[in-house]
Amino acid sequence: MKKINVLLLLMVLATNVYSQNTSEERATKITNEMSEVLSLNAEETSTVYEIQLKRFNEVNTVRSSYAQDPETKKAELKKVYNRLSGKLKSTLGKDKMKDWRTYKKK
C-alpha cells in the first residue's frame, strides 16, 4: 500500500513539474513574439512575461479543478482571459494592444 501511495505522489509531482515547464515555455514564446512585434523595452518585456506566466498557471489550475464541469470551467477561463486583457492594456497601453490585436488577426 505504501508503494502505491508513493507512486501516486511521484506521478502528481512529475505532472506539476512538467506543466510548469510548459507554462514557462509558452509564456516565453508569446512574450518574445509580443516583444518583437510591439518593440517592447526590457521592462515591458519582463512585465509581460510575468503576466503571461501567471495566466498560463491560472489556466492550468482552472482546467484541472473544473475538468468535470465544463460550464464552470468555461466561465472561469473567461475571467482569466479578461484579467489578462486588462493587465496587458494597463501595462502596454491601448495603442500597443490595438497593434497586437491587428497582428494576431493576420
SULLINRA-V29008 format. One record per backbone hydrogen bond with DSSP energy under -1.0 kcal/mol. NH is the residue of the N-H (numbers start at 0). CO is the residue of the C=O. If there is no record, write none. Layout:
{{NH/CO} {NH/CO}}
This chain:
{{4/0} {5/1} {6/2} {7/3} {8/4} {9/5} {10/6} {11/7} {12/8} {13/9} {14/10} {15/11} {16/12} {17/13} {18/14} {19/15} {20/16} {21/17} {22/18} {23/19} {24/20} {25/21} {26/22} {27/23} {28/24} {29/25} {30/26} {31/27} {32/28} {33/29} {34/30} {35/31} {36/32} {37/33} {39/34} {44/40} {45/41} {46/42} {47/43} {48/44} {49/45} {50/46} {51/47} {52/48} {53/49} {54/50} {55/51} {56/52} {57/53} {58/54} {59/55} {60/56} {61/57} {62/58} {63/59} {64/60} {65/61} {68/65} {72/68} {73/69} {74/70} {75/71} {76/72} {77/73} {78/74} {79/75} {80/76} {81/77} {82/78} {83/79} {84/80} {85/81} {86/82} {87/83} {88/84} {89/85} {90/86} {91/87} {92/88} {96/92} {97/93} {98/94} {99/95} {100/96} {101/97} {102/98} {103/99} {104/100}}
